[in-house]
Amino acid sequence: MDVTFITANNSKKIYQDLAKTHSAIEPPTWSLLLAQSCRSRGYKCSIIDAIAENLSIEETYLKIKLLNPKLVVFTVYGQNVNAGTTSMSGSIALANYLKEKKYDKPLVFIGSHVQALPIETVNKEKSIDIACTNEGVYTLHSLLKTNDYSEKNLESINGICFRKNGQATLTLPEKIVPQEKMDIDLPGYAFDLLPFREKPFDLYRAPMWHAEYDDEKRTPYAAIQTSLGCMFGCDFCMINIINRDDNEEIGVASRYSKMRYWSTGFIINEFKKLIEDYGVKTIRIIDEMFLLNPKYYKPLCEELGKLNLNDQLRLWAYSRVDTVKHKEILNLVRRAGIKWLCLGIESGEKKIRLEISKGKFEEVDIKKVVEHVHDADIDIMANYIYGLPGDTLSTMKATLNLSKELCTLGWNTYTAMPLPGSKLYKDAISQGQKLPETYEGYSFHSYDTHPLPTKNLSPREILEFRDNAFTEYHLDKNFLAKLESKFGIKAVNNVKEMTKIKLRRKLLEATS
């Protein structure tokens, strides 16, 4: 075995009791992409998904030992934008265990946290031998070409951080896969390497809302990307850190705004594998900006429509609120089997949206946009953020009230978090603000969650408002009535059960 890609298990600490049945379990997209890329170069690859298999550290170690790969690669991404950092604790715990067991093969980390903070992380975490400073495709190919992982030889490999004389050092930046090489150097997904119980993808489960709040529809579940990156540079986001092409000590994602696309035919073949070969109908399109460039999404939706003749697909995708204003686009999207659109509304106050979004929004009437989407028989997962710069108790209440008025059947809210790789993180460092003390502290659902303060609000006030708002929205009589009308009483009962799960918060317990 040349390389084993690892997804370490840390669900309990990240999601608390939600991890038992409510949080989604998504296939490790980047492990699949990197494994297929390496296989295209002739290397033998394997994947261990400890989350899907619910493996302990000991069990994961035994699997790695049995495979005995030349390289162990931790792909530390996840289902949410913050997961690259929050998942670090599980990956570090496993890496430390491997070192304690005297496992002597190089341990390589690829993911948003090490991309944002390579020097700091490698100096701090002694179990990391090598960290990749961007998506790592070409860097990984270079690492697999050699059997010499001495300091002298590692200096010649671009795009890594490693220890030289005991201190973390960066080599020259490595390029990312260019647009014209996407189909060639990132040639799809190694779906056949995923674990399963009885049939492919049966260890994975969709978010409850994506499955119409019905447990039986959550599995099998898959995820796929049709593009990488984003054209925008929102202060709270770190998506574009995968595009990093410099050696700044602290990477800021907004500097690397860029989108790359696979060809329509290539992506449709990947969809066909999922739908026709594996029987997966519930699929997430991961792209941060799927409905952005008509040149790419229109032909893709047209081809997906041909795969959705009986309307059996249940897809969801992200969109900007100002790109879904036109009826013909929404009808095309719906025919493609996209039954949910995830909209980043963020705040009920336009001035706050503009302050953190770098002009992300055109002048739109959000209420009319939501109405148009619903009229096209597409449901909405609406995303909101509490504690953005400029937020007050009044503006957060306005955001909650707007969300109730829009009454979308999917509703999600986060506290503003200084995610490593975001401008909010860099600003928090320069301003001397208190940051989370643990990796799980960056999780939106963990016990250690610690959001940023605003000028008018403490982290405690923001977190308490968020948790109360979650329950208030999901028990709102208008929401429940609409939910029952669309998906039935079973969906209503499942939502009520979900609201009974109360997240423990260190921040709230310490100051109550």
PEHU-V466812 format. One record per residue. N is the residue number from 0. RES is the residue in one letter. D_FIRST is the distance of its C-alpha to the first C-alpha in whole Angstrom. Layout:
n->N res->RES d_first->D_FIRST
n->N res->RES d_first->D_FIRST
//
This chain:
n->0 res->M d_first->0
n->1 res->D d_first->4
n->2 res->V d_first->6
n->3 res->T d_first->7
n->4 res->F d_first->11
n->5 res->I d_first->14
n->6 res->T d_first->17
n->7 res->A d_first->19
n->8 res->N d_first->22
n->9 res->N d_first->26
n->10 res->S d_first->28
n->11 res->K d_first->30
n->12 res->K d_first->31
n->13 res->I d_first->31
n->14 res->Y d_first->33
n->15 res->Q d_first->35
n->16 res->D d_first->36
n->17 res->L d_first->35
n->18 res->A d_first->32
n->19 res->K d_first->33
n->20 res->T d_first->34
n->21 res->H d_first->35
n->22 res->S d_first->32
n->23 res->A d_first->30
n->24 res->I d_first->26
n->25 res->E d_first->25
n->26 res->P d_first->21
n->27 res->P d_first->19
n->28 res->T d_first->20
n->29 res->W d_first->19
n->30 res->S d_first->15
n->31 res->L d_first->16
n->32 res->L d_first->17
n->33 res->L d_first->15
n->34 res->A d_first->12
n->35 res->Q d_first->14
n->36 res->S d_first->15
n->37 res->C d_first->12
n->38 res->R d_first->11
n->39 res->S d_first->15
n->40 res->R d_first->14
n->41 res->G d_first->11
n->42 res->Y d_first->8
n->43 res->K d_first->5
n->44 res->C d_first->6
n->45 res->S d_first->7
n->46 res->I d_first->11
n->47 res->I d_first->13
n->48 res->D d_first->17
n->49 res->A d_first->18
n->50 res->I d_first->22
n->51 res->A d_first->22
n->52 res->E d_first->21
n->53 res->N d_first->23
n->54 res->L d_first->21
n->55 res->S d_first->22
n->56 res->I d_first->21
n->57 res->E d_first->20
n->58 res->E d_first->19
n->59 res->T d_first->16
n->60 res->Y d_first->15
n->61 res->L d_first->15
n->62 res->K d_first->12
n->63 res->I d_first->10
n->64 res->K d_first->11
n->65 res->L d_first->10
n->66 res->L d_first->6
n->67 res->N d_first->7
n->68 res->P d_first->5
n->69 res->K d_first->7
n->70 res->L d_first->9
n->71 res->V d_first->10
n->72 res->V d_first->12
n->73 res->F d_first->16
n->74 res->T d_first->17
n->75 res->V d_first->21
n->76 res->Y d_first->23
n->77 res->G d_first->25
n->78 res->Q d_first->28
n->79 res->N d_first->30
n->80 res->V d_first->31
n->81 res->N d_first->31
n->82 res->A d_first->28
n->83 res->G d_first->26
n->84 res->T d_first->28
n->85 res->T d_first->29
n->86 res->S d_first->25
n->87 res->M d_first->25
n->88 res->S d_first->26
n->89 res->G d_first->24
n->90 res->S d_first->21
n->91 res->I d_first->22
n->92 res->A d_first->23
n->93 res->L d_first->20
n->94 res->A d_first->19
n->95 res->N d_first->22
n->96 res->Y d_first->21
n->97 res->L d_first->17
n->98 res->K d_first->20
n->99 res->E d_first->22
n->100 res->K d_first->20
n->101 res->K d_first->19
n->102 res->Y d_first->15
n->103 res->D d_first->15
n->104 res->K d_first->12
n->105 res->P d_first->14
n->106 res->L d_first->15
n->107 res->V d_first->15
n->108 res->F d_first->18
n->109 res->I d_first->19
n->110 res->G d_first->22
n->111 res->S d_first->26
n->112 res->H d_first->27
n->113 res->V d_first->25
n->114 res->Q d_first->26
n->115 res->A d_first->30
n->116 res->L d_first->30
n->117 res->P d_first->27
n->118 res->I d_first->29
n->119 res->E d_first->31
n->120 res->T d_first->28
n->121 res->V d_first->26
n->122 res->N d_first->29
n->123 res->K d_first->29
n->124 res->E d_first->26
n->125 res->K d_first->25
n->126 res->S d_first->21
n->127 res->I d_first->20
n->128 res->D d_first->19
n->129 res->I d_first->19
n->130 res->A d_first->21
n->131 res->C d_first->21
n->132 res->T d_first->24
n->133 res->N d_first->24
n->134 res->E d_first->22
n->135 res->G d_first->19
n->136 res->V d_first->18
n->137 res->Y d_first->19
n->138 res->T d_first->18
n->139 res->L d_first->15
n->140 res->H d_first->15
n->141 res->S d_first->16
n->142 res->L d_first->14
n->143 res->L d_first->11
n->144 res->K d_first->13
n->145 res->T d_first->14
n->146 res->N d_first->13
n->147 res->D d_first->17
n->148 res->Y d_first->17
n->149 res->S d_first->21
n->150 res->E d_first->23
n->151 res->K d_first->25
n->152 res->N d_first->22
n->153 res->L d_first->21
n->154 res->E d_first->25
n->155 res->S d_first->24
n->156 res->I d_first->21
n->157 res->N d_first->23
n->158 res->G d_first->23
n->159 res->I d_first->22
n->160 res->C d_first->24
n->161 res->F d_first->23
n->162 res->R d_first->25
n->163 res->K d_first->27
n->164 res->N d_first->30
n->165 res->G d_first->29
n->166 res->Q d_first->30
n->167 res->A d_first->28
n->168 res->T d_first->28
n->169 res->L d_first->28
n->170 res->T d_first->27
n->171 res->L d_first->28
n->172 res->P d_first->28
n->173 res->E d_first->25
n->174 res->K d_first->26
n->175 res->I d_first->25
n->176 res->V d_first->25
n->177 res->P d_first->28
n->178 res->Q d_first->30
n->179 res->E d_first->30
n->180 res->K d_first->26
n->181 res->M d_first->25
n->182 res->D d_first->25
n->183 res->I d_first->23
n->184 res->D d_first->21
n->185 res->L d_first->20
n->186 res->P d_first->20
n->187 res->G d_first->20
n->188 res->Y d_first->18
n->189 res->A d_first->15
n->190 res->F d_first->17
n->191 res->D d_first->16
n->192 res->L d_first->13
n->193 res->L d_first->16
n->194 res->P d_first->17
n->195 res->F d_first->20
n->196 res->R d_first->23
n->197 res->E d_first->25
n->198 res->K d_first->24
n->199 res->P d_first->22
n->200 res->F d_first->23
n->201 res->D d_first->26
n->202 res->L d_first->24
n->203 res->Y d_first->25
n->204 res->R d_first->29
n->205 res->A d_first->31
n->206 res->P d_first->34
n->207 res->M d_first->37
n->208 res->W d_first->39
n->209 res->H d_first->37
n->210 res->A d_first->37
n->211 res->E d_first->41
n->212 res->Y d_first->41
n->213 res->D d_first->40
n->214 res->D d_first->37
n->215 res->E d_first->37
n->216 res->K d_first->36
n->217 res->R d_first->33
n->218 res->T d_first->30
n->219 res->P d_first->28
n->220 res->Y d_first->28
n->221 res->A d_first->26
n->222 res->A d_first->26
n->223 res->I d_first->26
n->224 res->Q d_first->27
n->225 res->T d_first->29
n->226 res->S d_first->30
n->227 res->L d_first->28
n->228 res->G d_first->31
n->229 res->C d_first->35
n->230 res->M d_first->38
n->231 res->F d_first->39
n->232 res->G d_first->39
n->233 res->C d_first->41
n->234 res->D d_first->41
n->235 res->F d_first->39
n->236 res->C d_first->36
n->237 res->M d_first->33
n->238 res->I d_first->31
n->239 res->N d_first->31
n->240 res->I d_first->30
n->241 res->I d_first->26
n->242 res->N d_first->29
n->243 res->R d_first->29
n->244 res->D d_first->30
n->245 res->D d_first->32
n->246 res->N d_first->32
n->247 res->E d_first->34
n->248 res->E d_first->34
n->249 res->I d_first->34
n->250 res->G d_first->33
n->251 res->V d_first->35
n->252 res->A d_first->34
n->253 res->S d_first->37
n->254 res->R d_first->37
n->255 res->Y d_first->34
n->256 res->S d_first->36
n->257 res->K d_first->34
n->258 res->M d_first->33
n->259 res->R d_first->31
n->260 res->Y d_first->30
n->261 res->W d_first->28
n->262 res->S d_first->31
n->263 res->T d_first->33
n->264 res->G d_first->31
n->265 res->F d_first->28
n->266 res->I d_first->28
n->267 res->I d_first->30
n->268 res->N d_first->27
n->269 res->E d_first->25
n->270 res->F d_first->28
n->271 res->K d_first->29
n->272 res->K d_first->25
n->273 res->L d_first->26
n->274 res->I d_first->29
n->275 res->E d_first->30
n->276 res->D d_first->26
n->277 res->Y d_first->26
n->278 res->G d_first->29
n->279 res->V d_first->29
n->280 res->K d_first->32
n->281 res->T d_first->32
n->282 res->I d_first->30
n->283 res->R d_first->30
n->284 res->I d_first->31
n->285 res->I d_first->29
n->286 res->D d_first->31
n->287 res->E d_first->33
n->288 res->M d_first->36
n->289 res->F d_first->36
n->290 res->L d_first->39
n->291 res->L d_first->40
n->292 res->N d_first->40
n->293 res->P d_first->42
n->294 res->K d_first->40
n->295 res->Y d_first->37
n->296 res->Y d_first->38
n->297 res->K d_first->41
n->298 res->P d_first->39
n->299 res->L d_first->36
n->300 res->C d_first->38
n->301 res->E d_first->40
n->302 res->E d_first->37
n->303 res->L d_first->36
n->304 res->G d_first->40
n->305 res->K d_first->39
n->306 res->L d_first->36
n->307 res->N d_first->39
n->308 res->L d_first->42
n->309 res->N d_first->42
n->310 res->D d_first->42
n->311 res->Q d_first->39
n->312 res->L d_first->36
n->313 res->R d_first->36
n->314 res->L d_first->35
n->315 res->W d_first->36
n->316 res->A d_first->35
n->317 res->Y d_first->37
n->318 res->S d_first->40
n->319 res->R d_first->43
n->320 res->V d_first->46
n->321 res->D d_first->48
n->322 res->T d_first->46
n->323 res->V d_first->46
n->324 res->K d_first->50
n->325 res->H d_first->51
n->326 res->K d_first->51
n->327 res->E d_first->50
n->328 res->I d_first->46
n->329 res->L d_first->46
n->330 res->N d_first->47
n->331 res->L d_first->44
n->332 res->V d_first->42
n->333 res->R d_first->43
n->334 res->R d_first->43
n->335 res->A d_first->39
n->336 res->G d_first->39
n->337 res->I d_first->39
n->338 res->K d_first->41
n->339 res->W d_first->40
n->340 res->L d_first->40
n->341 res->C d_first->39
n->342 res->L d_first->42
n->343 res->G d_first->42
n->344 res->I d_first->46
n->345 res->E d_first->45
n->346 res->S d_first->49
n->347 res->G d_first->52
n->348 res->E d_first->54
n->349 res->K d_first->53
n->350 res->K d_first->54
n->351 res->I d_first->51
n->352 res->R d_first->49
n->353 res->L d_first->50
n->354 res->E d_first->49
n->355 res->I d_first->46
n->356 res->S d_first->45
n->357 res->K d_first->46
n->358 res->G d_first->48
n->359 res->K d_first->45
n->360 res->F d_first->48
n->361 res->E d_first->51
n->362 res->E d_first->54
n->363 res->V d_first->53
n->364 res->D d_first->55
n->365 res->I d_first->52
n->366 res->K d_first->54
n->367 res->K d_first->55
n->368 res->V d_first->51
n->369 res->V d_first->50
n->370 res->E d_first->53
n->371 res->H d_first->52
n->372 res->V d_first->48
n->373 res->H d_first->50
n->374 res->D d_first->52
n->375 res->A d_first->49
n->376 res->D d_first->48
n->377 res->I d_first->45
n->378 res->D d_first->44
n->379 res->I d_first->44
n->380 res->M d_first->41
n->381 res->A d_first->43
n->382 res->N d_first->42
n->383 res->Y d_first->44
n->384 res->I d_first->44
n->385 res->Y d_first->46
n->386 res->G d_first->47
n->387 res->L d_first->47
n->388 res->P d_first->49
n->389 res->G d_first->52
n->390 res->D d_first->52
n->391 res->T d_first->55
n->392 res->L d_first->55
n->393 res->S d_first->57
n->394 res->T d_first->55
n->395 res->M d_first->52
n->396 res->K d_first->55
n->397 res->A d_first->55
n->398 res->T d_first->52
n->399 res->L d_first->52
n->400 res->N d_first->55
n->401 res->L d_first->54
n->402 res->S d_first->51
n->403 res->K d_first->53
n->404 res->E d_first->55
n->405 res->L d_first->52
n->406 res->C d_first->51
n->407 res->T d_first->48
n->408 res->L d_first->46
n->409 res->G d_first->43
n->410 res->W d_first->44
n->411 res->N d_first->41
n->412 res->T d_first->42
n->413 res->Y d_first->41
n->414 res->T d_first->42
n->415 res->A d_first->42
n->416 res->M d_first->39
n->417 res->P d_first->38
n->418 res->L d_first->35
n->419 res->P d_first->33
n->420 res->G d_first->33
n->421 res->S d_first->36
n->422 res->K d_first->40
n->423 res->L d_first->41
n->424 res->Y d_first->38
n->425 res->K d_first->40
n->426 res->D d_first->43
n->427 res->A d_first->43
n->428 res->I d_first->42
n->429 res->S d_first->45
n->430 res->Q d_first->47
n->431 res->G d_first->46
n->432 res->Q d_first->45
n->433 res->K d_first->44
n->434 res->L d_first->40
n->435 res->P d_first->38
n->436 res->E d_first->37
n->437 res->T d_first->34
n->438 res->Y d_first->31
n->439 res->E d_first->32
n->440 res->G d_first->36
n->441 res->Y d_first->34
n->442 res->S d_first->34
n->443 res->F d_first->37
n->444 res->H d_first->37
n->445 res->S d_first->36
n->446 res->Y d_first->38
n->447 res->D d_first->38
n->448 res->T d_first->39
n->449 res->H d_first->41
n->450 res->P d_first->42
n->451 res->L d_first->44
n->452 res->P d_first->48
n->453 res->T d_first->50
n->454 res->K d_first->53
n->455 res->N d_first->55
n->456 res->L d_first->53
n->457 res->S d_first->51
n->458 res->P d_first->47
n->459 res->R d_first->48
n->460 res->E d_first->51
n->461 res->I d_first->48
n->462 res->L d_first->46
n->463 res->E d_first->48
n->464 res->F d_first->50
n->465 res->R d_first->46
n->466 res->D d_first->46
n->467 res->N d_first->49
n->468 res->A d_first->49
n->469 res->F d_first->46
n->470 res->T d_first->48
n->471 res->E d_first->51
n->472 res->Y d_first->50
n->473 res->H d_first->48
n->474 res->L d_first->51
n->475 res->D d_first->54
n->476 res->K d_first->56
n->477 res->N d_first->56
n->478 res->F d_first->52
n->479 res->L d_first->52
n->480 res->A d_first->54
n->481 res->K d_first->53
n->482 res->L d_first->49
n->483 res->E d_first->51
n->484 res->S d_first->53
n->485 res->K d_first->49
n->486 res->F d_first->47
n->487 res->G d_first->49
n->488 res->I d_first->50
n->489 res->K d_first->47
n->490 res->A d_first->45
n->491 res->V d_first->48
n->492 res->N d_first->48
n->493 res->N d_first->44
n->494 res->V d_first->45
n->495 res->K d_first->47
n->496 res->E d_first->45
n->497 res->M d_first->42
n->498 res->T d_first->45
n->499 res->K d_first->46
n->500 res->I d_first->43
n->501 res->K d_first->44
n->502 res->L d_first->41
n->503 res->R d_first->42
n->504 res->R d_first->43
n->505 res->K d_first->43
n->506 res->L d_first->45
n->507 res->L d_first->47
n->508 res->E d_first->48
n->509 res->A d_first->48
n->510 res->T d_first->51
n->511 res->S d_first->53
//
